[in-house]
Amino acid sequence: KNFFSKYPISLIDKKGFSNNNSSINTYSDDWNTISQSYKNSKKWVCEQCGVNLIHSKTLLHTHHINSQKNENNISNLRALCICCHANQPMHNHMLDTADAHSSLQEVLKIRRKQGIL
């Protein structure tokens, strides 16, 4: 009762999940297939900045808009280059590795070649 006096009732999970029966936020077993298919449907172009990564496919990610890795509805997915993906809320951890820095630089180089910046 105290919770709903402060927070809206719309926060109740409409599928009936609770902390006792909800699925763990992990990728589904078919995630790689779903991700590849989605990026292919977008012709390997970042949906945010427009960079074409057809020749550098590892630099294009499939992002879950609502951060639920197991919700693979098309409406919850976006094809994003690593730069745009890392700038999403709660994704700054993607910048913590040397490989990520190298990938970011590669995307920036491709963007410049394609006249995107």
C-alpha positions, 0 to 999 in steps of 0.5 A: 500500500505504501509503495503504490501511494508513492509509485504508480500502479502501472509499474505492476508487471502485466504478465504477472511476474514477480521477484519469485517467478520472473525470468533472469535477464539473460539472452535467449538461446537463439539470440545470435540468430535473432541478432544477425537476422535483425542486423541483416534486415537493417542492411547493417546500417546503424539506426541512430547515426546511419553509418553503414557497417556492411564491411565491418559487421562486428561493429554493429550491435543489436540493442534491447531498447528496454534493457531486457535481454530476453525480450526479442520483439522487433519493436524492442530491438535497434541496430546500433554501431558500438558508438551509439550503443555505448551512449545508451543509458546504462551502457557506459561499461562498454567503453571500459576495454582496450578493444572497445576503444579500438572499435570506437575509433574504427567506427569514427574512421568509417563515419568520416569516410562516409561523410557522417559526423 
